[in-house]
Amino acid sequence: MSRFLFVVPPLVGHVNPAVGVAAELAARGHRIAWAGLPEVIGPLAGPTAEVFRCSAGPDGQTAVRPPDLRGPAALKFLWDGFLAPLAEAMAPGVATAVQRFAPDLLVVDQQAVAGALVAERLGLPWATSATTSAEFTGALDGMPLVAAWIRDRLAELRDRVGDPGATGDPRFSPHLVLAFTTPELAGGSVAGPVRFVGPSITARPTTAPFPWDWLDPARATVLVTLGTANTDAGNAFLTAARQALRERADHLQGVLVDPGGVLGDPAPDRDLLVARAVPQLELLARTALVVCHAGHNTVCEALWHGVPLVVAPIRDDQPVVAAQVAAAGAGLRVRFGRTDAARLGQALDTVLGHPAYRTAAHRIGDSFRAAGGAAAAATQLEQLLIPARQEAP
């Protein structure tokens, strides 16, 4: 039995993939603990999860970004307003968790940089949990100044909470990087200890009710979601989606996920359902098309079910993921800020009207299952510890 410490940011989309891996390791007899925010981890990992609290900073969440902030400006805001402060805030809690739990290996999310820096400083082995492929597919190749700026921020963090003498990039473990995707979506191959294990799709607790008898088997269901972190920017897009779906109500039903309530709380009719939350994994099994922001988890969950997409990236890694979807032939990309009901409706018609998009989605979904998901990730983590066991007296 080994001890694995999962270090995660207070972001549901980054905890969810780790939950499946942790559950698989626990089923194999290993002991699991978490470093992060218990109120975020607990509802996803279960009430018996062992969680060592780490501070997430003064407010415990991402600094509120202006809705129209895009591109390099949004990325800089993310680092200055969230990732760098989060790393400094989490570092003491991660160190305490290491001291009390004595892990054999840390599994560190790419956005929980404190985990890597603490492991580095203490001389402990660690693996990277890459919940999006954007970081290792050359996303910043065309922005050398932004890439250099991020390296400077990481160097400053290392001086404060890591090993000042180290030189590696804490977003990429020199031992193992678990990529929750496959080359069929991410494209090509990458150098270094990157292992494509496919998405970690596992049952998760949900309290979101859904009127399953509302679904009309005679019409295709379209799910529209912008995730939980984009409510500030979603009003115009969700409004356009609602109109586009209503104009096609003779053959489509629409489910709009609106966590911020920007559309109000209209009563569902036979054509359209607006909900603050939905049981997404269960619903995807009965969905014909997903319209989303190209968040990596949503994209992978849709493709896992063989569902094609219309993607409207907003910021961060989303343009990279959207480009991957389009290049793989599994969907169409539209411009988030300039998509009205007519343009969005045309995209819906195109994807639903051409079987090639669904064929490509099924092909990628097959590659996900073949990669092994949580089980494959757990095996990679176990194998990383074999040399250490062999060297032990």
C-alpha positions as CSV (number, residue, x, y, z in Angstrom):
1,M,0.0,0.0,0.0
2,S,1.2,3.5,-0.9
3,R,0.1,6.9,0.1
4,F,-1.0,9.4,-2.5
5,L,-1.6,13.1,-1.8
6,F,-3.7,14.9,-4.4
7,V,-3.1,18.7,-4.5
8,V,-5.9,20.5,-6.3
9,P,-7.1,24.1,-6.8
10,P,-10.6,25.2,-5.6
11,L,-12.0,24.5,-9.1
12,V,-14.6,21.8,-9.7
13,G,-13.4,21.1,-13.3
14,H,-9.9,20.3,-11.9
15,V,-11.0,18.2,-9.0
16,N,-13.4,16.0,-11.0
17,P,-10.8,14.2,-13.1
18,A,-8.7,13.5,-10.0
19,V,-11.7,12.0,-8.1
20,G,-11.8,9.1,-10.5
21,V,-8.1,8.4,-10.2
22,A,-8.2,8.7,-6.5
23,A,-11.1,6.3,-6.3
24,E,-9.3,3.7,-8.5
25,L,-6.2,3.9,-6.3
26,A,-8.2,3.5,-3.2
27,A,-10.0,0.4,-4.7
28,R,-6.5,-1.1,-5.2
29,G,-5.7,-0.7,-1.5
30,H,-3.8,2.6,-1.4
31,R,-4.4,5.4,1.0
32,I,-5.6,8.7,-0.4
33,A,-5.6,12.2,1.0
34,W,-6.3,15.6,-0.5
35,A,-4.8,19.1,0.0
36,G,-7.1,21.9,-0.9
37,L,-10.5,23.4,0.1
38,P,-12.7,20.8,1.9
39,E,-15.9,22.5,0.8
40,V,-14.9,22.0,-2.8
41,I,-13.3,18.6,-2.6
42,G,-15.8,17.0,-0.1
43,P,-18.9,17.1,-2.3
44,L,-17.0,15.6,-5.2
45,A,-14.7,13.1,-3.5
46,G,-17.3,12.0,-0.9
47,P,-17.9,12.6,2.8
48,T,-15.2,10.2,3.9
49,A,-12.4,11.9,2.0
50,E,-9.4,12.9,4.1
51,V,-8.8,16.5,3.2
52,F,-6.0,18.8,4.6
53,R,-7.2,22.3,4.4
54,C,-5.2,24.8,2.3
55,S,-6.0,28.5,2.2
56,A,-7.2,29.7,-1.2
57,G,-6.4,33.3,-0.4
58,P,-8.6,36.1,1.0
59,D,-11.8,35.2,-0.9
60,G,-11.1,31.6,-1.8
61,Q,-12.0,32.0,-5.5
62,T,-10.8,33.4,-8.8
63,A,-10.6,37.1,-8.9
64,V,-13.6,38.5,-10.9
65,R,-12.4,39.2,-14.4
66,P,-14.1,41.8,-16.6
67,P,-16.5,39.9,-18.9
68,D,-14.9,41.3,-22.1
69,L,-11.3,40.4,-21.1
70,R,-9.8,38.1,-23.7
71,G,-6.5,36.7,-25.0
72,P,-3.2,37.6,-23.3
73,A,-4.8,40.1,-21.0
74,A,-7.1,37.5,-19.6
75,L,-4.2,35.1,-19.2
76,K,-2.2,37.7,-17.3
77,F,-5.2,38.5,-15.1
78,L,-5.6,34.7,-14.4
79,W,-2.0,34.5,-13.2
80,D,-1.8,37.8,-11.2
81,G,-5.3,37.6,-9.9
82,F,-5.6,33.9,-9.1
83,L,-2.9,31.3,-9.8
84,A,0.1,33.1,-8.2
85,P,-1.8,34.3,-5.1
86,L,-3.3,30.8,-4.8
87,A,0.1,29.2,-4.9
88,E,1.4,31.3,-2.1
89,A,-1.8,30.8,0.0
90,M,-1.7,27.0,-0.5
91,A,2.0,26.4,0.2
92,P,1.8,26.3,4.0
93,G,-1.2,23.9,3.9
94,V,0.5,21.6,1.4
95,A,3.6,21.5,3.6
96,T,1.5,20.6,6.6
97,A,-0.3,17.9,4.7
98,V,3.0,16.4,3.6
99,Q,4.2,16.4,7.2
100,R,1.1,14.8,8.6
101,F,0.2,12.4,5.9
102,A,3.7,11.4,4.8
103,P,2.8,10.7,1.2
104,D,4.9,8.5,-1.1
105,L,3.8,10.6,-4.1
106,L,2.1,13.9,-4.7
107,V,-0.4,14.2,-7.6
108,V,-0.5,17.9,-8.4
109,D,-2.9,19.7,-10.6
110,Q,-1.2,22.1,-13.1
111,Q,-3.0,25.0,-11.5
112,A,-2.1,24.1,-8.0
113,V,1.6,25.1,-8.5
114,A,2.2,25.1,-4.7
115,G,2.1,21.3,-4.7
116,A,4.9,21.0,-7.2
117,L,7.0,23.7,-5.5
118,V,6.7,22.2,-2.1
119,A,7.5,18.7,-3.4
120,E,10.5,20.1,-5.2
121,R,11.7,21.9,-2.0
122,L,11.3,18.7,0.1
123,G,12.8,16.4,-2.4
124,L,9.6,14.4,-2.9
125,P,8.4,12.7,-6.1
126,W,5.4,14.2,-7.8
127,A,3.2,13.7,-10.9
128,T,1.3,16.4,-12.8
129,S,-2.4,16.1,-13.3
130,A,-3.1,17.9,-16.6
131,T,-6.8,18.5,-16.8
132,T,-6.4,20.3,-20.1
133,S,-3.9,19.7,-22.9
134,A,-3.4,23.3,-23.7
135,E,-0.3,23.7,-21.6
136,F,1.7,21.1,-23.6
137,T,0.5,21.6,-27.1
138,G,2.4,24.8,-27.9
139,A,-0.5,27.2,-26.9
140,L,2.0,30.0,-26.3
141,D,4.3,29.4,-29.2
142,G,2.9,32.5,-30.9
143,M,3.1,34.6,-27.8
144,P,6.8,34.5,-26.7
145,L,6.5,37.6,-24.5
146,V,3.5,36.1,-22.6
147,A,5.4,32.8,-22.2
148,A,8.4,34.7,-20.8
149,W,6.2,36.7,-18.5
150,I,4.7,33.4,-17.1
151,R,8.2,32.0,-16.6
152,D,9.1,35.1,-14.6
153,R,6.0,34.7,-12.4
154,L,6.9,31.0,-11.7
155,A,10.5,31.9,-10.9
156,E,9.3,34.5,-8.4
157,L,7.0,31.9,-6.8
158,R,9.8,29.4,-6.6
159,D,12.0,31.9,-4.8
160,R,9.3,32.4,-2.2
161,V,7.9,28.9,-1.6
162,G,10.0,26.4,-3.6
163,D,13.6,25.5,-4.1
164,P,15.4,28.6,-5.5
165,G,18.1,26.4,-6.9
166,A,15.7,24.3,-9.1
167,T,15.2,25.1,-12.7
168,G,12.3,22.9,-14.0
169,D,8.8,24.2,-14.9
170,P,6.5,23.3,-12.0
171,R,3.6,22.8,-14.4
172,F,5.4,19.7,-15.8
173,S,6.7,17.0,-13.5
174,P,10.0,15.5,-14.7
175,H,8.7,12.2,-13.5
176,L,5.2,11.9,-15.0
177,V,2.5,14.1,-16.6
178,L,-1.0,12.6,-16.8
179,A,-2.8,14.0,-19.8
180,F,-6.5,13.4,-19.6
181,T,-6.9,13.4,-23.3
182,T,-5.6,11.4,-26.4
183,P,-3.7,12.4,-29.5
184,E,-6.9,11.9,-31.5
185,L,-8.1,15.1,-29.9
186,A,-5.0,16.9,-28.8
187,G,-3.1,16.1,-32.0
188,G,0.3,14.7,-32.5
189,S,2.7,13.7,-29.7
190,V,4.7,15.5,-27.1
191,A,8.2,15.0,-25.6
192,G,8.9,14.1,-22.0
193,P,7.1,11.8,-19.6
194,V,3.6,12.6,-20.8
195,R,1.1,9.7,-20.8
196,F,-2.2,10.1,-22.6
197,V,-4.7,8.3,-20.4
198,G,-7.9,9.8,-21.7
199,P,-10.5,11.6,-19.6
200,S,-11.3,10.3,-16.1
201,I,-15.0,9.8,-16.5
202,T,-16.6,8.5,-13.3
203,A,-19.9,8.7,-11.6
204,R,-20.2,11.8,-9.4
205,P,-22.6,12.9,-6.7
206,T,-25.3,15.3,-8.0
207,T,-28.2,16.9,-6.4
208,A,-29.4,18.5,-9.7
209,P,-33.0,17.2,-10.5
210,F,-34.0,16.7,-14.1
211,P,-37.5,16.1,-15.6
212,W,-36.5,13.0,-17.7
213,D,-40.0,12.5,-18.9
214,W,-39.8,16.0,-20.5
215,L,-37.4,14.7,-23.2
216,D,-39.2,14.1,-26.5
217,P,-37.8,11.1,-28.3
218,A,-39.1,12.4,-31.6
219,R,-36.7,15.4,-31.4
220,A,-33.0,15.8,-31.0
221,T,-31.8,17.3,-27.7
222,V,-29.3,20.1,-27.7
223,L,-27.4,20.9,-24.5
224,V,-26.1,24.5,-24.1
225,T,-23.6,25.1,-21.3
226,L,-20.9,27.7,-20.6
227,G,-19.6,26.0,-17.4
228,T,-19.7,27.4,-13.9
229,A,-17.1,30.1,-14.3
230,N,-18.5,32.1,-17.2
231,T,-21.8,33.4,-15.9
232,D,-20.5,37.0,-16.1
233,A,-20.0,36.7,-19.8
234,G,-22.9,34.5,-20.9
235,N,-26.0,36.6,-21.1
236,A,-25.9,37.5,-24.8
237,F,-24.7,34.1,-25.9
238,L,-27.4,32.2,-24.0
239,T,-30.0,34.6,-25.3
240,A,-28.9,33.9,-28.9
241,A,-28.9,30.2,-28.2
242,R,-32.4,30.3,-26.8
243,Q,-33.7,32.1,-29.9
244,A,-31.9,29.7,-32.3
245,L,-33.4,26.7,-30.5
246,R,-36.9,28.1,-30.5
247,E,-36.7,28.7,-34.2
248,R,-36.0,25.0,-34.6
249,A,-38.5,23.6,-32.2
250,D,-40.1,21.4,-34.8
251,H,-37.1,19.1,-34.6
252,L,-35.0,20.2,-31.6
253,Q,-35.4,20.5,-27.9
254,G,-33.0,22.7,-26.0
255,V,-31.6,22.5,-22.5
256,L,-29.8,25.7,-21.4
257,V,-27.6,25.6,-18.3
258,D,-27.8,29.0,-16.7
259,P,-26.1,28.8,-13.2
260,G,-26.1,32.6,-12.8
261,G,-29.8,33.0,-13.7
262,V,-29.1,35.5,-16.4
263,L,-32.1,34.4,-18.3
264,G,-34.3,34.4,-15.2
265,D,-36.2,31.3,-14.1
266,P,-38.7,30.6,-16.8
267,A,-41.0,27.6,-16.4
268,P,-40.1,24.8,-18.8
269,D,-42.2,24.4,-21.9
270,R,-42.2,21.6,-24.4
271,D,-39.4,23.2,-26.4
272,L,-37.0,24.7,-24.0
273,L,-35.7,24.0,-20.5
274,V,-33.6,26.5,-18.6
275,A,-31.9,25.1,-15.5
276,R,-29.3,26.3,-13.0
277,A,-27.7,22.9,-13.0
278,V,-28.2,19.5,-14.7
279,P,-26.9,16.0,-14.2
280,Q,-24.6,16.4,-17.2
281,L,-23.1,13.0,-17.6
282,E,-26.5,11.3,-17.5
283,L,-27.9,13.8,-19.9
284,L,-25.1,13.5,-22.4
285,A,-26.1,9.9,-23.1
286,R,-29.4,11.3,-24.5
287,T,-28.0,14.4,-26.2
288,A,-27.5,14.9,-30.0
289,L,-25.3,18.1,-29.8
290,V,-23.5,20.1,-27.2
291,V,-23.0,23.9,-27.5
292,C,-20.3,25.0,-25.1
293,H,-17.4,27.3,-24.3
294,A,-14.8,24.6,-25.1
295,G,-14.0,23.9,-21.5
296,H,-11.9,20.7,-21.6
297,N,-14.0,18.7,-19.2
298,T,-17.3,19.4,-21.1
299,V,-15.7,18.7,-24.4
300,C,-14.2,15.4,-23.3
301,E,-17.4,14.3,-21.6
302,A,-19.4,15.1,-24.8
303,L,-16.9,13.2,-27.0
304,W,-16.8,10.3,-24.6
305,H,-20.5,9.9,-25.4
306,G,-19.9,10.4,-29.1
307,V,-21.7,13.8,-29.1
308,P,-20.4,16.4,-31.6
309,L,-20.0,20.0,-30.6
310,V,-20.4,23.7,-31.5
311,V,-17.7,25.4,-29.5
312,A,-17.5,29.1,-28.6
313,P,-14.3,29.7,-26.7
314,I,-14.2,32.6,-24.3
315,R,-10.6,32.7,-22.8
316,D,-7.8,30.8,-21.1
317,D,-7.3,27.3,-22.6
318,Q,-10.6,27.3,-24.4
319,P,-9.4,28.6,-27.8
320,V,-6.8,25.8,-27.9
321,V,-9.4,23.2,-27.1
322,A,-11.8,24.6,-29.6
323,A,-9.2,24.4,-32.3
324,Q,-8.6,20.8,-31.4
325,V,-12.3,20.0,-31.7
326,A,-12.5,21.7,-35.1
327,A,-9.2,20.1,-36.4
328,A,-10.4,16.6,-35.3
329,G,-13.7,17.2,-37.3
330,A,-15.8,16.7,-34.2
331,G,-17.5,20.1,-34.3
332,L,-17.6,23.7,-35.4
333,R,-16.0,26.7,-33.8
334,V,-18.0,30.0,-33.6
335,R,-16.9,33.4,-32.2
336,F,-18.3,33.8,-28.7
337,G,-18.6,37.6,-28.8
338,R,-20.0,37.9,-32.3
339,T,-22.4,35.0,-32.6
340,D,-26.1,35.9,-33.0
341,A,-29.0,33.6,-33.2
342,A,-28.7,33.3,-37.0
343,R,-25.0,32.3,-37.0
344,L,-25.5,29.9,-34.1
345,G,-28.5,28.4,-35.7
346,Q,-26.5,27.8,-38.9
347,A,-23.8,26.1,-36.9
348,L,-26.4,23.8,-35.3
349,D,-27.9,22.9,-38.7
350,T,-24.5,22.2,-40.1
351,V,-23.3,19.9,-37.3
352,L,-26.6,18.0,-37.0
353,G,-27.0,17.8,-40.7
354,H,-23.7,16.2,-41.5
355,P,-23.0,12.7,-40.1
356,A,-19.2,13.2,-40.4
357,Y,-19.2,15.3,-37.2
358,R,-20.8,12.5,-35.2
359,T,-18.5,9.9,-36.8
360,A,-15.5,11.9,-35.7
361,A,-16.9,12.4,-32.2
362,H,-17.4,8.6,-31.9
363,R,-13.8,8.0,-33.1
364,I,-12.4,10.3,-30.4
365,G,-14.7,8.7,-27.8
366,D,-13.4,5.3,-28.8
367,S,-9.8,6.5,-28.3
368,F,-10.7,7.8,-24.9
369,R,-12.0,4.4,-23.8
370,A,-9.0,2.6,-25.3
371,A,-6.6,4.9,-23.4
372,G,-8.0,3.6,-20.1
373,G,-9.0,6.7,-18.2
374,A,-8.7,6.6,-14.4
375,A,-7.5,3.0,-14.3
376,A,-4.7,3.8,-16.7
377,A,-3.7,6.9,-14.7
378,A,-3.7,4.9,-11.5
379,T,-1.4,2.3,-13.1
380,Q,1.0,5.0,-14.3
381,L,1.2,6.4,-10.7
382,E,1.8,3.0,-9.2
383,Q,4.6,2.3,-11.7
384,L,6.2,5.6,-10.9
385,L,6.8,4.3,-7.3
386,I,8.3,0.9,-8.3
387,P,11.9,2.2,-8.6
388,A,11.6,3.8,-5.2
389,R,10.4,0.6,-3.7
390,Q,13.2,-1.4,-5.3
391,E,15.8,1.0,-3.9
392,A,14.4,0.9,-0.4
393,P,16.4,-1.2,2.1
